[in-house]
Amino acid sequence: MPTEKELAEAKKYSWVKIPRFDYTPSERLRLVLSGGQPHRASEWADSAERPLEEQLPEIVQEIGLRGEAAERRRLADLEAERQKRLRWEAAMAQAREEYAEAYRIRELESREAAWRRANHLGEYLDAARAHAGSLPPGPVKAQADAWIDWATRHVAQLQLMAQRLQLPAIPEPRPDDLKPFLRGQSPYGPNLY
């Protein structure tokens, strides 16, 4: 049997049809939204006081709010990832500078050690020449002179290396060369450890 409201609406609007049956909400129909950040509710139920179709605007608004929050979170994650990459790139640039400085220091110390070695060997050669000068001519003196000639050439090379006054060419560092300068970060990328 049609209600007064249904009759009034059918009279007012030609497209309204009066239902053949009365629908009574069973309160078993429920709509549950899972996932995302809840703003108002996550569950809506069909009830006599408030049918589910009357709750649709609230449901749609909740879906929209969760979608906007998810998009903000996605954009924030992208920005955080971008910032992380920028920090990693800055750390890599700093590590390359520190690697180059450490390489120069090692080269300086190596040249200083070569200089000291050349000076010590030069002193030894002076003593060896004095001793070889006191040897009588013959095979022993010839062997001593050959040894002194070779040693003199070797010491001359050491002195040239020690006296080379120019910045060394820094070799391209391998990832493992940079690890000591990255303070725990990976040389392979910002998300690798």
SETORSE-909142 format. One record per residue (C-alpha): residue number from 1; residue in three letters; chain; x negated, z negated, y negated. Coordinates in steps of 0.1 Angstrom, whole numbers, plus 5000, padded with zeros to 4 digits. Each point is the difference from the previous one (the first is absolute). Layout:
<site NUM ala A <X Z Y>>;
...
end
This chain:
<site 1 met A <5000 5000 5000>>;
<site 2 pro A <4985 5010 4966>>;
<site 3 thr A <4991 4974 4975>>;
<site 4 glu A <5012 5001 4964>>;
<site 5 lys A <4965 5009 4988>>;
<site 6 glu A <4998 5029 5025>>;
<site 7 leu A <5034 5013 4988>>;
<site 8 ala A <4991 4997 4964>>;
<site 9 glu A <4967 5018 5005>>;
<site 10 ala A <5017 5028 5020>>;
<site 11 lys A <5026 5005 4973>>;
<site 12 lys A <4973 5000 4973>>;
<site 13 tyr A <4975 5023 5018>>;
<site 14 ser A <5011 5029 5021>>;
<site 15 trp A <4969 5000 5021>>;
<site 16 val A <5004 4964 5012>>;
<site 17 lys A <5014 4998 5036>>;
<site 18 ile A <5015 4968 5013>>;
<site 19 pro A <4982 4989 5032>>;
<site 20 arg A <5020 4999 5032>>;
<site 21 phe A <4983 4967 5010>>;
<site 22 asp A <4991 4969 4982>>;
<site 23 tyr A <4963 4991 5002>>;
<site 24 thr A <4990 4964 5003>>;
<site 25 pro A <4963 4992 4996>>;
<site 26 ser A <4986 4985 5031>>;
<site 27 glu A <4970 4986 4982>>;
<site 28 arg A <4979 5016 5028>>;
<site 29 leu A <4988 5029 4979>>;
<site 30 arg A <4968 4990 4983>>;
<site 31 leu A <4974 5019 4981>>;
<site 32 val A <4965 4986 5002>>;
<site 33 leu A <4971 5013 4979>>;
<site 34 ser A <4966 4992 5014>>;
<site 35 gly A <4966 5008 4985>>;
<site 36 gly A <4990 4999 4965>>;
<site 37 gln A <5002 4972 4976>>;
<site 38 pro A <5036 4985 4998>>;
<site 39 his A <5014 4996 4965>>;
<site 40 arg A <5035 4987 5006>>;
<site 41 ala A <5011 5001 5036>>;
<site 42 ser A <4990 5017 5032>>;
<site 43 glu A <5033 4998 5018>>;
<site 44 trp A <5036 5009 4991>>;
<site 45 ala A <5031 4995 5022>>;
<site 46 asp A <5035 5015 4999>>;
<site 47 ser A <5024 4973 4993>>;
<site 48 ala A <5037 4996 4989>>;
<site 49 glu A <4988 4985 4966>>;
<site 50 arg A <4974 5027 4994>>;
<site 51 pro A <5001 5033 5020>>;
<site 52 leu A <4968 5017 5006>>;
<site 53 glu A <5009 5030 4979>>;
<site 54 glu A <5003 4977 4969>>;
<site 55 gln A <4965 4988 5007>>;
<site 56 leu A <4985 5036 5001>>;
<site 57 pro A <4988 4999 4964>>;
<site 58 glu A <4981 4968 5006>>;
<site 59 ile A <4986 5014 5032>>;
<site 60 val A <4989 5033 4983>>;
<site 61 gln A <4985 4979 4972>>;
<site 62 glu A <4981 4979 5025>>;
<site 63 ile A <4986 5031 5017>>;
<site 64 gly A <4990 5014 4966>>;
<site 65 leu A <4983 4967 4990>>;
<site 66 arg A <4981 4999 5032>>;
<site 67 gly A <4989 5036 4997>>;
<site 68 glu A <4988 4994 4964>>;
<site 69 ala A <4981 4969 5012>>;
<site 70 ala A <4985 5020 5028>>;
<site 71 glu A <4989 5028 4977>>;
<site 72 arg A <4985 4974 4976>>;
<site 73 arg A <4981 4984 5029>>;
<site 74 arg A <4988 5035 5012>>;
<site 75 leu A <4988 5009 4965>>;
<site 76 ala A <4983 4966 4997>>;
<site 77 asp A <4983 5005 5034>>;
<site 78 leu A <4988 5034 4989>>;
<site 79 glu A <4986 4985 4967>>;
<site 80 ala A <4984 4972 5019>>;
<site 81 glu A <4984 5025 5024>>;
<site 82 arg A <4988 5021 4970>>;
<site 83 gln A <4985 4969 4984>>;
<site 84 lys A <4984 4991 5033>>;
<site 85 arg A <4984 5035 5003>>;
<site 86 leu A <4988 4998 4963>>;
<site 87 arg A <4984 4966 5007>>;
<site 88 trp A <4984 5014 5032>>;
<site 89 glu A <4987 5030 4981>>;
<site 90 ala A <4985 4978 4973>>;
<site 91 ala A <4985 4977 5027>>;
<site 92 met A <4985 5031 5017>>;
<site 93 ala A <4985 5012 4966>>;
<site 94 gln A <4986 4966 4994>>;
<site 95 ala A <4986 4998 5036>>;
<site 96 arg A <4983 5034 4995>>;
<site 97 glu A <4984 4987 4968>>;
<site 98 glu A <4988 4969 5017>>;
<site 99 tyr A <4987 5020 5029>>;
<site 100 ala A <4980 5022 4977>>;
<site 101 glu A <4986 4970 4982>>;
<site 102 ala A <4990 4984 5033>>;
<site 103 tyr A <4985 5033 5012>>;
<site 104 arg A <4979 5001 4968>>;
<site 105 ile A <4988 4964 5005>>;
<site 106 arg A <4990 5008 5036>>;
<site 107 glu A <4981 5031 4988>>;
<site 108 leu A <4983 4979 4973>>;
<site 109 glu A <4990 4974 5025>>;
<site 110 ser A <4988 5027 5024>>;
<site 111 arg A <4979 5016 4973>>;
<site 112 glu A <4985 4966 4990>>;
<site 113 ala A <4992 4993 5036>>;
<site 114 ala A <4984 5035 5003>>;
<site 115 trp A <4980 4993 4969>>;
<site 116 arg A <4988 4967 5013>>;
<site 117 arg A <4992 5015 5034>>;
<site 118 ala A <4981 5029 4983>>;
<site 119 asn A <4980 4974 4979>>;
<site 120 his A <4991 4979 5031>>;
<site 121 leu A <4991 5031 5020>>;
<site 122 gly A <4979 5013 4970>>;
<site 123 glu A <4981 4967 5001>>;
<site 124 tyr A <4996 5004 5037>>;
<site 125 leu A <4987 5036 4995>>;
<site 126 asp A <4975 4989 4974>>;
<site 127 ala A <4986 4975 5026>>;
<site 128 ala A <5001 5026 5027>>;
<site 129 arg A <4981 5025 4978>>;
<site 130 ala A <4974 4974 4993>>;
<site 131 his A <4996 4993 5037>>;
<site 132 ala A <5000 5037 5009>>;
<site 133 gly A <4973 5005 4974>>;
<site 134 ser A <4978 4976 5018>>;
<site 135 leu A <5004 5018 5034>>;
<site 136 pro A <4972 5023 5012>>;
<site 137 pro A <5008 5037 5003>>;
<site 138 gly A <5016 5010 5033>>;
<site 139 pro A <5033 5000 5019>>;
<site 140 val A <5010 4965 4990>>;
<site 141 lys A <4996 5007 4963>>;
<site 142 ala A <5018 5034 5005>>;
<site 143 gln A <5030 4982 5016>>;
<site 144 ala A <5000 4974 4973>>;
<site 145 asp A <4999 5027 4972>>;
<site 146 ala A <5029 5019 5017>>;
<site 147 trp A <5020 4967 5002>>;
<site 148 ile A <4993 4992 4964>>;
<site 149 asp A <5010 5036 4989>>;
<site 150 trp A <5033 4998 5018>>;
<site 151 ala A <5007 4965 4987>>;
<site 152 thr A <4991 5011 4964>>;
<site 153 arg A <5026 5028 5003>>;
<site 154 his A <5026 4976 5013>>;
<site 155 val A <4994 4974 4973>>;
<site 156 ala A <5002 5028 4974>>;
<site 157 gln A <5035 5009 5013>>;
<site 158 leu A <5010 4964 4998>>;
<site 159 gln A <4988 4997 4965>>;
<site 160 leu A <5019 5032 4990>>;
<site 161 met A <5031 4986 5015>>;
<site 162 ala A <4995 4967 4983>>;
<site 163 gln A <4993 5016 4966>>;
<site 164 arg A <5030 5024 5001>>;
<site 165 leu A <5019 4987 4969>>;
<site 166 gln A <5035 5015 5003>>;
<site 167 leu A <5034 4989 5011>>;
<site 168 pro A <5005 5006 5037>>;
<site 169 ala A <5027 5024 5011>>;
<site 170 ile A <5028 4979 5014>>;
<site 171 pro A <5012 5012 5034>>;
<site 172 glu A <5037 5003 5005>>;
<site 173 pro A <5011 4967 5015>>;
<site 174 arg A <5017 4999 5034>>;
<site 175 pro A <5031 4977 5002>>;
<site 176 asp A <4980 4973 5018>>;
<site 177 asp A <4974 5001 4972>>;
<site 178 leu A <5028 4990 4975>>;
<site 179 lys A <5015 4971 5021>>;
<site 180 pro A <4976 4973 4986>>;
<site 181 phe A <5011 5009 4965>>;
<site 182 leu A <5038 5002 5006>>;
<site 183 arg A <5006 4963 5004>>;
<site 184 gly A <5022 5002 5031>>;
<site 185 gln A <5017 5033 4992>>;
<site 186 ser A <4998 5030 5023>>;
<site 187 pro A <4979 5030 4990>>;
<site 188 tyr A <5025 5022 5019>>;
<site 189 gly A <5030 4994 4978>>;
<site 190 pro A <5022 4974 4982>>;
<site 191 asn A <5022 4993 5030>>;
<site 192 leu A <4972 4997 5026>>;
<site 193 tyr A <4981 4968 5009>>;
end
